[in-house]
Amino acid sequence: MLHNRPLVLKLAGSRCASAAFMPRPNWQLKAKRECDVESLGDKEKADYSPLERAQRRMRESAYNYQYLRHSARDLGMLKQLQTSLALPHLPSQISTPYMTELLAEQSAIVHKFMKMSHSRSPLYQCRHEKCRGTQICERNQLEALLRIEYQTRRECFRMLREVHKRRQERNIERLTDYVEHIMSTSIALKTNRTLPWKWEFVNEVYNILALAHTDRCAVPKNVDFLDLHNHSTLYLLTTERARDLSVSFGDRNNYAEIDREEARQSRMVKKIERLCSRLKHSRFGIERTYLKFEIARCHFKASHFDKAIIMAQKALLDAGNCNSTVWRFNITFLICQVHANFYRFRRLGETLTRASHLAERLHSPKLRAYVALCQAVNEYQLNFARHREAEQNFKGPRRKQTSYSSIESADRTEEIFH
């Protein structure tokens, strides 16, 4: 006892300290050099490609249906309730913890039952029992794949017809939305077995979209381009100007415009996030070029011109790697639009020179005429700016000389009178 007396005293002291513990406010934890912030550790989410996500979703549904049959729908609804954001915001805050606990308990029971069923009869054994004849199963599987391949072929031809139709409508935003929809929802989920000519289809669609962008580069009629007010018309710039959306008493109601502007910005941010997530899993060079070009165009629409130029330069590298001249022209013209928005005539002239070389490689007389017109107007505006700057530099010394001569004449008159 005497030998263990120090250990007994230490244990008794720790018990007394735990019994006398009282919760302290967070600001008093600073004296103990402890953290006063409840931080949550970042959980790394598994980033799967769209095809992998679809495959995992299909395997999970097959697993659930094998052991729950039609009750698999109830399990899906149970998972939806668990991950729903509306559950913590129920009208009755008292029943929220009970509902959360009940959902977790029921989900654990169902998963335990499915594990027991799987241990008794594994999934691969169930499939083996369903299909004992190997040749019959292989023949049925081959027939199913052929049907899917035939239906996929028909859908791809329908998509191509729709893409050509929307290109003729001259509505680039509508065409871009449709291409983004079919590529992210349908084509991204196709394998080489069901769509053997996937690369050819992707190349065809993105080339049609690039040609639709070049169709916009046409010379407008009855417009005086030597007038600086028509500068935005020549370079296809938006004429919307920044408006004051601040709310002041007695002024017009700007709340609706503020809501629309916020909704537009949120849609733009979500679109950029979707494009960046697709860019991580993109395998084709022309698809990566389109994604980077579209991200740069979204930044340009949001008036983030530095980000637009950086992303456009990255897209130029991918366009050079995949040897796509038409996409190189579109990206170069986007950089021209950025420079034209800031009236950078020297940089604009250099970029237009590169665009003219690309237009010659495309063998398009319309594009060459349009770029030549842009170069002529830019040269005129650059010469006009130089002439104006020279006049200002010439007038500056003359003003100083006249001021000095006036001082000397005043001194001479004073000497005469004196």
Sine and cosine of phi, psi and omega as CSV:
sin_phi,cos_phi,sin_psi,cos_psi,sin_omega,cos_omega
0.00,0.00,-0.71,0.70,0.01,-1.00
-0.93,0.36,-0.49,0.87,0.01,-1.00
-0.93,0.37,-0.57,0.82,-0.02,-1.00
-0.99,-0.16,0.25,0.97,-0.07,-1.00
-0.88,0.47,-0.68,0.73,0.02,-1.00
-0.88,0.48,-0.62,0.78,0.01,-1.00
-0.93,0.37,-0.62,0.79,0.03,-1.00
-0.91,0.41,-0.67,0.74,0.02,-1.00
-0.90,0.43,-0.63,0.78,0.02,-1.00
-0.91,0.41,-0.66,0.75,0.02,-1.00
-0.92,0.40,-0.65,0.76,0.03,-1.00
-0.91,0.42,-0.62,0.79,0.04,-1.00
-0.91,0.42,-0.64,0.77,0.03,-1.00
-0.91,0.41,-0.59,0.80,0.03,-1.00
-0.93,0.38,-0.65,0.76,0.04,-1.00
-0.90,0.43,-0.61,0.79,0.01,-1.00
-0.92,0.38,-0.64,0.77,0.03,-1.00
-0.93,0.36,-0.55,0.83,0.03,-1.00
-0.95,0.32,-0.54,0.84,-0.01,-1.00
-1.00,0.00,0.11,0.99,-0.04,-1.00
-0.95,0.32,0.72,-0.70,0.07,-1.00
-0.78,-0.63,0.62,-0.79,0.00,-1.00
-0.90,0.43,0.74,-0.68,0.00,-1.00
-0.96,-0.28,0.45,-0.89,0.11,-0.99
-0.91,0.41,0.35,-0.94,-0.12,-0.99
-0.91,0.41,-0.47,0.88,-0.07,-1.00
-0.95,0.30,-0.31,0.95,0.04,-1.00
-0.99,0.13,-0.21,0.98,0.02,-1.00
-0.96,0.30,-0.27,0.96,0.00,-1.00
-0.91,0.41,-0.54,0.84,0.01,-1.00
-0.92,0.40,-0.46,0.89,0.02,-1.00
-1.00,-0.02,0.08,1.00,-0.03,-1.00
0.85,0.53,0.70,0.71,0.04,-1.00
-0.91,-0.41,0.30,-0.95,-0.03,-1.00
-0.98,0.20,0.74,-0.67,0.01,-1.00
-0.96,-0.27,0.34,0.94,0.00,-1.00
-0.85,-0.53,0.75,-0.66,0.04,-1.00
-1.00,0.09,1.00,-0.03,-0.05,-1.00
-1.00,-0.06,0.58,-0.81,0.03,-1.00
-0.95,-0.31,0.72,-0.69,0.01,-1.00
-0.94,0.34,0.64,-0.77,0.02,-1.00
-0.96,0.29,0.78,-0.63,0.04,-1.00
-0.99,-0.15,0.85,-0.53,0.00,-1.00
-0.97,0.25,0.87,-0.50,0.01,-1.00
-1.00,0.07,0.65,-0.76,0.03,-1.00
-0.94,0.33,0.85,-0.52,-0.04,-1.00
-0.99,-0.12,0.98,-0.18,0.00,-1.00
-0.98,-0.20,0.42,-0.91,0.09,-1.00
-0.96,0.27,0.31,-0.95,0.02,-1.00
-0.84,0.54,-0.60,0.80,0.02,-1.00
-0.93,0.38,-0.67,0.74,0.03,-1.00
-0.91,0.42,-0.64,0.77,0.05,-1.00
-0.89,0.46,-0.65,0.76,0.02,-1.00
-0.92,0.40,-0.64,0.77,0.02,-1.00
-0.91,0.41,-0.68,0.74,0.03,-1.00
-0.91,0.42,-0.62,0.79,0.04,-1.00
-0.91,0.42,-0.63,0.77,0.01,-1.00
-0.93,0.37,-0.66,0.75,0.03,-1.00
-0.91,0.41,-0.62,0.78,0.02,-1.00
-0.91,0.41,-0.66,0.75,0.02,-1.00
-0.92,0.40,-0.61,0.79,0.04,-1.00
-0.92,0.40,-0.63,0.78,0.03,-1.00
-0.90,0.43,-0.70,0.71,-0.01,-1.00
-0.92,0.40,-0.66,0.75,-0.04,-1.00
-0.94,0.34,-0.48,0.88,-0.02,-1.00
-0.91,0.42,-0.61,0.79,-0.10,-1.00
-0.96,-0.29,-0.25,0.97,0.01,-1.00
-0.88,-0.47,-0.18,0.98,-0.03,-1.00
0.83,0.56,-0.79,-0.61,-0.06,-1.00
-0.95,0.31,-0.25,0.97,0.05,-1.00
-0.97,0.26,-0.05,1.00,0.07,-1.00
-0.90,0.44,-0.46,0.89,0.07,-1.00
-0.91,0.42,-0.63,0.78,0.04,-1.00
-0.90,0.43,-0.59,0.81,0.05,-1.00
-0.92,0.40,-0.61,0.79,0.06,-1.00
-0.90,0.44,-0.65,0.76,0.04,-1.00
-0.92,0.40,-0.58,0.82,0.03,-1.00
-0.90,0.43,-0.67,0.74,0.06,-1.00
-0.92,0.40,-0.59,0.81,0.02,-1.00
-0.91,0.42,-0.62,0.79,0.05,-1.00
-0.92,0.39,-0.58,0.81,-0.01,-1.00
-0.93,0.36,-0.63,0.78,-0.02,-1.00
-1.00,-0.03,0.04,1.00,-0.04,-1.00
-0.96,0.29,0.65,-0.76,0.02,-1.00
-0.99,0.16,-0.22,0.97,-0.02,-1.00
-0.99,0.12,-0.19,0.98,-0.05,-1.00
-0.92,0.39,-0.70,0.71,0.02,-1.00
-0.94,0.35,-0.19,0.98,-0.04,-1.00
-0.93,-0.37,0.65,0.76,0.06,-1.00
-0.94,0.35,0.42,-0.91,0.01,-1.00
-0.86,0.50,-0.58,0.81,0.01,-1.00
-0.99,-0.17,0.95,-0.30,-0.01,-1.00
-0.95,0.31,-0.31,0.95,-0.03,-1.00
-0.95,0.31,-0.62,0.79,-0.06,-1.00
-1.00,0.08,-0.10,0.99,-0.03,-1.00
-0.90,0.44,-0.76,0.65,0.03,-1.00
-0.87,0.49,-0.60,0.80,0.01,-1.00
-0.91,0.41,-0.68,0.73,0.00,-1.00
-0.91,0.41,-0.64,0.77,0.02,-1.00
-0.90,0.44,-0.70,0.72,0.02,-1.00
-0.91,0.41,-0.64,0.77,0.00,-1.00
-0.90,0.43,-0.68,0.74,0.02,-1.00
-0.90,0.44,-0.67,0.74,0.02,-1.00
-0.90,0.44,-0.63,0.78,-0.01,-1.00
-0.92,0.39,-0.72,0.69,0.00,-1.00
-0.91,0.42,-0.62,0.79,0.03,-1.00
-0.91,0.42,-0.63,0.78,0.03,-1.00
-0.91,0.42,-0.62,0.79,0.02,-1.00
-0.90,0.44,-0.70,0.71,-0.03,-1.00
-0.90,0.43,-0.69,0.72,-0.01,-1.00
-0.92,0.40,-0.58,0.82,0.05,-1.00
-0.91,0.41,-0.65,0.76,0.04,-1.00
-0.89,0.45,-0.65,0.76,-0.01,-1.00
-0.93,0.37,-0.58,0.81,0.06,-1.00
-0.92,0.39,-0.63,0.78,0.05,-1.00
-0.90,0.44,-0.68,0.73,0.02,-1.00
-0.90,0.43,-0.62,0.79,0.00,-1.00
-0.94,0.35,-0.57,0.82,0.04,-1.00
-0.93,0.36,-0.55,0.84,0.04,-1.00
-0.96,0.28,-0.68,0.73,-0.05,-1.00
-0.67,-0.74,1.00,-0.07,-0.04,-1.00
-0.88,0.47,0.32,-0.95,-0.08,-1.00
-0.92,0.39,-0.64,0.77,0.00,-1.00
-0.91,0.41,-0.51,0.86,0.04,-1.00
-0.94,0.34,-0.62,0.78,0.04,-1.00
-0.89,0.45,-0.66,0.75,0.03,-1.00
-0.92,0.39,-0.59,0.81,0.02,-1.00
-0.92,0.38,-0.61,0.79,0.02,-1.00
-0.94,0.34,-0.56,0.83,0.02,-1.00
-0.92,0.38,-0.58,0.81,-0.10,-0.99
-0.80,-0.59,1.00,0.10,0.00,-1.00
-0.99,0.17,-0.52,0.86,0.04,-1.00
-1.00,0.08,0.93,-0.37,-0.08,-1.00
-0.92,0.40,-0.67,0.74,-0.04,-1.00
-0.92,0.39,-0.63,0.77,0.02,-1.00
-0.90,0.43,-0.68,0.74,0.00,-1.00
-0.90,0.43,-0.68,0.73,0.02,-1.00
-0.90,0.44,-0.61,0.79,0.01,-1.00
-0.93,0.38,-0.67,0.74,0.03,-1.00
-0.90,0.43,-0.63,0.78,0.03,-1.00
-0.91,0.41,-0.65,0.76,0.03,-1.00
-0.91,0.42,-0.66,0.75,0.03,-1.00
-0.90,0.44,-0.64,0.77,0.03,-1.00
-0.91,0.42,-0.66,0.75,0.02,-1.00
-0.91,0.40,-0.60,0.80,0.04,-1.00
-0.92,0.40,-0.63,0.77,0.05,-1.00
-0.90,0.45,-0.68,0.73,0.02,-1.00
-0.91,0.42,-0.63,0.78,0.01,-1.00
-0.91,0.41,-0.65,0.76,0.02,-1.00
-0.92,0.40,-0.67,0.74,0.01,-1.00
-0.92,0.38,-0.60,0.80,0.05,-1.00
-0.90,0.43,-0.63,0.78,0.03,-1.00
-0.89,0.46,-0.68,0.73,0.02,-1.00
-0.91,0.41,-0.64,0.77,0.02,-1.00
-0.91,0.41,-0.62,0.79,0.01,-1.00
-0.91,0.41,-0.65,0.76,0.06,-1.00
-0.90,0.43,-0.61,0.80,0.05,-1.00
-0.90,0.43,-0.64,0.77,0.03,-1.00
-0.91,0.42,-0.64,0.76,0.02,-1.00
-0.90,0.44,-0.65,0.76,0.05,-1.00
-0.89,0.46,-0.64,0.77,0.01,-1.00
-0.92,0.39,-0.60,0.80,0.03,-1.00
-0.90,0.43,-0.70,0.72,0.04,-1.00
-0.89,0.45,-0.63,0.78,0.00,-1.00
-0.91,0.42,-0.68,0.74,-0.02,-1.00
-0.96,0.29,-0.44,0.90,0.10,-1.00
-0.92,0.39,-0.61,0.79,0.02,-1.00
-0.93,0.37,-0.39,0.92,0.03,-1.00
-0.96,0.27,-0.22,0.97,0.05,-1.00
0.90,0.44,0.48,0.88,0.05,-1.00
-0.93,-0.38,0.99,-0.12,-0.14,-0.99
-0.94,0.34,-0.54,0.84,-0.01,-1.00
-0.93,0.36,-0.66,0.75,0.01,-1.00
-0.91,0.40,-0.64,0.77,0.04,-1.00
-0.92,0.40,-0.65,0.76,0.00,-1.00
-0.90,0.43,-0.67,0.75,0.03,-1.00
-0.89,0.46,-0.64,0.77,0.00,-1.00
-0.93,0.38,-0.68,0.74,0.02,-1.00
-0.90,0.44,-0.66,0.75,0.04,-1.00
-0.89,0.45,-0.60,0.80,-0.01,-1.00
-0.93,0.37,-0.75,0.66,-0.08,-1.00
-0.95,0.33,-0.56,0.83,-0.03,-1.00
-0.96,0.27,-0.56,0.83,-0.05,-1.00
-1.00,0.05,-0.42,0.91,-0.08,-1.00
-0.96,-0.27,-0.53,0.85,-0.11,-0.99
-0.93,-0.36,-0.84,0.55,-0.12,-0.99
-0.94,0.33,-0.55,0.84,0.00,-1.00
-0.91,0.41,-0.34,0.94,-0.02,-1.00
-1.00,-0.09,0.04,1.00,-0.02,-1.00
-1.00,-0.06,0.67,-0.74,0.06,-1.00
-0.99,-0.10,0.12,-0.99,0.02,-1.00
-0.94,0.35,-0.29,0.96,0.03,-1.00
-0.97,0.23,-0.67,0.74,-0.01,-1.00
-1.00,0.06,-0.37,0.93,0.03,-1.00
-0.69,-0.73,0.99,0.15,-0.08,-1.00
-0.91,0.42,-0.51,0.86,-0.02,-1.00
-0.98,-0.19,0.73,0.69,-0.01,-1.00
-0.92,0.38,-0.67,0.74,-0.01,-1.00
-0.89,0.46,-0.67,0.74,0.00,-1.00
-0.90,0.43,-0.64,0.76,0.00,-1.00
-0.92,0.40,-0.71,0.70,0.01,-1.00
-0.88,0.48,-0.68,0.74,0.01,-1.00
-0.89,0.45,-0.66,0.75,-0.01,-1.00
-0.91,0.41,-0.70,0.71,-0.04,-1.00
-0.91,0.42,-0.71,0.71,-0.04,-1.00
-0.95,0.32,-0.49,0.87,0.09,-1.00
-0.94,0.34,-0.60,0.80,0.07,-1.00
-0.90,0.44,-0.65,0.76,0.04,-1.00
-0.90,0.44,-0.64,0.77,0.04,-1.00
-0.91,0.42,-0.64,0.77,0.05,-1.00
-0.92,0.40,-0.54,0.84,0.07,-1.00
-0.91,0.42,-0.56,0.83,0.08,-1.00
-0.93,0.37,-0.62,0.78,0.02,-1.00
-0.95,0.32,-0.41,0.91,0.05,-1.00
-0.89,0.45,-0.42,0.91,0.02,-1.00
-0.95,0.32,-0.39,0.92,-0.04,-1.00
-0.99,0.13,0.98,0.20,0.02,-1.00
-0.78,-0.63,0.46,-0.89,-0.04,-1.00
-0.98,0.20,0.88,-0.48,0.04,-1.00
-0.94,0.35,0.40,-0.92,-0.03,-1.00
-0.99,-0.14,0.49,-0.87,0.11,-0.99
0.84,0.54,0.70,0.71,0.03,-1.00
-0.76,-0.65,0.77,-0.63,0.04,-1.00
-1.00,0.05,0.98,-0.20,-0.08,-1.00
-0.98,0.19,-0.22,0.98,0.08,-1.00
-0.96,0.28,-0.26,0.97,0.10,-1.00
-0.99,0.16,0.75,-0.66,-0.07,-1.00
-0.93,0.36,-0.34,0.94,0.02,-1.00
-0.94,0.35,-0.39,0.92,0.03,-1.00
-1.00,-0.05,0.27,0.96,0.00,-1.00
-0.89,0.45,-0.66,0.75,-0.02,-1.00
-0.94,0.33,-0.48,0.88,0.02,-1.00
-0.93,0.36,-0.60,0.80,-0.03,-1.00
-0.93,0.36,-0.68,0.74,-0.07,-1.00
-0.99,-0.11,0.26,0.97,0.10,-1.00
0.84,0.54,0.69,0.73,0.03,-1.00
-1.00,-0.04,0.48,-0.88,0.03,-1.00
-0.96,0.28,0.65,-0.76,-0.03,-1.00
-1.00,-0.03,0.06,1.00,0.01,-1.00
-0.95,0.30,0.74,-0.67,0.02,-1.00
-0.95,-0.31,0.37,-0.93,-0.01,-1.00
-0.93,0.36,0.82,-0.57,0.00,-1.00
-0.96,-0.28,0.46,-0.89,0.01,-1.00
-0.98,0.18,0.93,-0.38,-0.03,-1.00
-0.97,-0.26,0.33,0.94,0.05,-1.00
-0.96,0.28,0.53,-0.85,-0.05,-1.00
-0.99,-0.13,0.81,-0.59,0.05,-1.00
-0.74,-0.67,0.50,-0.87,-0.09,-1.00
-0.94,0.35,0.73,-0.68,0.02,-1.00
1.00,0.10,-0.13,0.99,0.01,-1.00
-1.00,0.02,0.00,-1.00,-0.02,-1.00
-0.92,0.39,0.34,-0.94,-0.05,-1.00
-0.98,0.19,0.91,-0.42,-0.01,-1.00
-0.96,-0.29,0.06,1.00,-0.07,-1.00
-0.90,0.44,-0.64,0.77,0.00,-1.00
-0.91,0.41,-0.66,0.75,0.02,-1.00
-0.92,0.40,-0.61,0.80,0.04,-1.00
-0.90,0.44,-0.68,0.74,0.03,-1.00
-0.89,0.45,-0.67,0.74,0.02,-1.00
-0.91,0.42,-0.64,0.77,0.02,-1.00
-0.91,0.40,-0.66,0.75,0.04,-1.00
-0.91,0.42,-0.65,0.76,0.03,-1.00
-0.90,0.43,-0.62,0.78,0.02,-1.00
-0.91,0.41,-0.67,0.74,0.01,-1.00
-0.92,0.40,-0.63,0.78,0.03,-1.00
-0.91,0.41,-0.62,0.78,0.07,-1.00
-0.90,0.44,-0.62,0.79,0.01,-1.00
-0.92,0.40,-0.66,0.75,0.01,-1.00
-0.91,0.42,-0.68,0.73,0.02,-1.00
-0.90,0.44,-0.62,0.79,0.02,-1.00
-0.91,0.41,-0.66,0.75,0.03,-1.00
-0.90,0.44,-0.63,0.77,0.04,-1.00
-0.90,0.44,-0.67,0.74,0.04,-1.00
-0.89,0.45,-0.67,0.74,0.00,-1.00
-0.91,0.41,-0.63,0.78,0.03,-1.00
-0.92,0.40,-0.61,0.80,0.04,-1.00
-0.92,0.38,-0.59,0.81,0.07,-1.00
-0.94,0.35,-0.54,0.84,-0.03,-1.00
-0.92,0.40,-0.48,0.88,0.00,-1.00
-0.92,0.40,-0.53,0.85,-0.11,-0.99
-0.93,-0.37,0.26,0.97,-0.02,-1.00
-0.99,0.16,0.70,-0.72,-0.04,-1.00
-0.96,-0.29,-0.39,0.92,-0.08,-1.00
-0.99,-0.10,0.64,-0.77,-0.02,-1.00
-0.92,0.40,-0.62,0.78,-0.01,-1.00
-0.94,0.34,-0.51,0.86,0.06,-1.00
-0.94,0.33,-0.63,0.78,0.06,-1.00
-0.91,0.42,-0.59,0.80,0.06,-1.00
-0.89,0.45,-0.72,0.70,0.02,-1.00
-0.89,0.46,-0.68,0.73,-0.04,-1.00
-0.90,0.44,-0.69,0.72,0.02,-1.00
-0.93,0.37,-0.61,0.80,0.06,-1.00
-0.90,0.43,-0.65,0.76,-0.01,-1.00
-0.94,0.35,-0.59,0.80,0.08,-1.00
-0.90,0.45,-0.68,0.73,0.04,-1.00
-0.89,0.45,-0.61,0.79,0.02,-1.00
-0.93,0.36,-0.58,0.81,0.07,-1.00
-0.91,0.42,-0.66,0.75,0.07,-1.00
-0.90,0.45,-0.60,0.80,0.02,-1.00
-0.91,0.40,-0.64,0.76,0.04,-1.00
-0.91,0.41,-0.56,0.83,0.01,-1.00
-1.00,0.10,0.12,0.99,0.02,-1.00
0.91,0.41,0.48,0.88,0.13,-0.99
-0.98,-0.19,0.98,0.19,-0.20,-0.98
-0.96,0.28,-0.55,0.84,0.04,-1.00
-0.90,0.43,-0.71,0.70,0.04,-1.00
-0.90,0.44,-0.59,0.81,0.00,-1.00
-0.90,0.44,-0.67,0.74,-0.01,-1.00
-0.93,0.37,-0.65,0.76,0.00,-1.00
-0.88,0.47,-0.72,0.69,-0.01,-1.00
-0.94,0.35,-0.55,0.84,0.04,-1.00
-0.92,0.40,-0.61,0.79,0.06,-1.00
-0.91,0.42,-0.61,0.80,0.09,-1.00
-0.91,0.41,-0.63,0.78,0.03,-1.00
-0.91,0.41,-0.55,0.83,0.05,-1.00
-0.88,0.48,-0.62,0.78,0.03,-1.00
-0.90,0.44,-0.70,0.72,0.02,-1.00
-0.92,0.40,-0.61,0.80,0.03,-1.00
-0.91,0.41,-0.57,0.82,0.09,-1.00
-0.93,0.36,-0.58,0.81,0.01,-1.00
-0.93,0.38,-0.61,0.79,0.01,-1.00
-1.00,-0.01,0.04,1.00,0.10,-0.99
0.86,0.52,0.75,0.66,0.02,-1.00
-0.94,-0.34,0.97,-0.24,-0.04,-1.00
-0.95,0.30,-0.58,0.82,-0.06,-1.00
-0.93,0.36,-0.59,0.81,0.06,-1.00
-0.96,0.29,-0.54,0.84,0.08,-1.00
-0.89,0.46,-0.62,0.78,0.04,-1.00
-0.91,0.41,-0.69,0.72,-0.01,-1.00
-0.89,0.46,-0.66,0.75,0.00,-1.00
-0.93,0.38,-0.64,0.77,0.03,-1.00
-0.90,0.43,-0.62,0.78,0.03,-1.00
-0.93,0.37,-0.53,0.85,0.09,-1.00
-0.90,0.43,-0.63,0.77,0.08,-1.00
-0.91,0.42,-0.59,0.80,0.09,-1.00
-0.87,0.48,-0.63,0.78,0.02,-1.00
-0.90,0.44,-0.63,0.78,0.04,-1.00
-0.89,0.45,-0.71,0.70,0.01,-1.00
-0.92,0.39,-0.59,0.81,0.01,-1.00
-0.93,0.36,-0.47,0.88,0.02,-1.00
-0.93,0.38,-0.46,0.89,0.01,-1.00
-0.97,-0.23,0.10,0.99,0.00,-1.00
0.83,0.55,0.68,0.73,0.09,-1.00
-1.00,0.00,1.00,0.05,-0.18,-0.98
-0.94,0.34,-0.59,0.81,-0.02,-1.00
-0.93,0.37,-0.76,0.65,0.03,-1.00
-0.90,0.43,-0.58,0.82,0.02,-1.00
-0.90,0.43,-0.61,0.79,0.04,-1.00
-0.90,0.43,-0.66,0.75,0.03,-1.00
-0.90,0.43,-0.66,0.75,-0.01,-1.00
-0.94,0.35,-0.58,0.81,0.05,-1.00
-0.92,0.39,-0.51,0.86,0.07,-1.00
-0.90,0.44,-0.69,0.72,0.07,-1.00
-0.90,0.43,-0.61,0.79,0.02,-1.00
-0.91,0.41,-0.57,0.82,0.02,-1.00
-0.92,0.39,-0.62,0.79,0.06,-1.00
-0.90,0.44,-0.65,0.76,0.02,-1.00
-0.93,0.37,-0.59,0.81,0.04,-1.00
-0.91,0.42,-0.59,0.81,0.07,-1.00
-0.92,0.40,-0.60,0.80,0.04,-1.00
-0.93,0.36,-0.46,0.89,0.03,-1.00
-0.99,0.17,-0.21,0.98,0.01,-1.00
0.84,0.55,0.71,0.70,0.01,-1.00
-0.91,-0.42,0.94,-0.33,0.02,-1.00
-0.89,0.46,-0.55,0.83,-0.01,-1.00
-0.91,0.41,-0.69,0.73,0.02,-1.00
-0.92,0.39,-0.63,0.78,0.01,-1.00
-0.91,0.42,-0.64,0.77,0.04,-1.00
-0.92,0.40,-0.63,0.77,-0.01,-1.00
-0.92,0.39,-0.70,0.71,0.00,-1.00
-0.92,0.39,-0.59,0.80,0.05,-1.00
-0.90,0.44,-0.64,0.77,0.07,-1.00
-0.89,0.45,-0.68,0.74,0.03,-1.00
-0.89,0.46,-0.62,0.78,0.02,-1.00
-0.92,0.39,-0.65,0.76,0.00,-1.00
-0.91,0.42,-0.70,0.72,0.01,-1.00
-0.91,0.41,-0.65,0.76,0.02,-1.00
-0.91,0.41,-0.62,0.78,0.04,-1.00
-0.91,0.42,-0.65,0.76,0.05,-1.00
-0.89,0.45,-0.71,0.71,0.00,-1.00
-0.92,0.39,-0.57,0.82,0.04,-1.00
-0.92,0.38,-0.68,0.73,0.05,-1.00
-0.91,0.42,-0.62,0.78,0.04,-1.00
-0.90,0.44,-0.66,0.75,0.03,-1.00
-0.91,0.41,-0.63,0.77,0.04,-1.00
-0.91,0.42,-0.67,0.74,0.02,-1.00
-0.89,0.45,-0.66,0.75,0.03,-1.00
-0.91,0.41,-0.64,0.77,0.02,-1.00
-0.92,0.40,-0.61,0.79,0.05,-1.00
-0.91,0.41,-0.63,0.78,0.04,-1.00
-0.89,0.45,-0.67,0.74,0.02,-1.00
-0.91,0.42,-0.63,0.77,0.03,-1.00
-0.93,0.36,-0.49,0.87,0.02,-1.00
-0.97,0.24,-0.58,0.82,-0.01,-1.00
-0.96,0.28,-0.46,0.89,-0.04,-1.00
-0.88,0.48,-0.81,0.58,0.02,-1.00
-0.89,0.45,-0.56,0.83,0.01,-1.00
-0.90,0.45,-0.62,0.78,0.03,-1.00
-0.90,0.44,-0.63,0.77,0.02,-1.00
-0.92,0.40,-0.64,0.77,0.00,-1.00
-0.91,0.41,-0.65,0.76,0.03,-1.00
-0.91,0.42,-0.59,0.80,0.01,-1.00
-0.92,0.38,-0.63,0.78,0.04,-1.00
-0.92,0.39,-0.66,0.75,0.00,-1.00
-0.91,0.41,-0.59,0.81,0.04,-1.00
-0.91,0.40,-0.60,0.80,0.03,-1.00
-0.92,0.40,-0.67,0.74,0.00,-1.00
-0.91,0.41,-0.63,0.77,0.03,-1.00
-0.91,0.41,-0.59,0.81,0.04,-1.00
-0.92,0.40,-0.63,0.78,0.03,-1.00
-0.90,0.43,-0.65,0.76,0.00,-1.00
-0.90,0.43,-0.65,0.76,0.02,-1.00
-0.90,0.43,-0.58,0.81,0.04,-1.00
-0.92,0.40,-0.62,0.78,0.03,-1.00
-0.91,0.42,-0.59,0.81,-0.01,-1.00
-0.92,0.40,-0.69,0.72,-0.04,-1.00
-0.94,0.34,-0.53,0.85,0.01,-1.00
-0.97,0.23,0.00,0.00,0.00,0.00
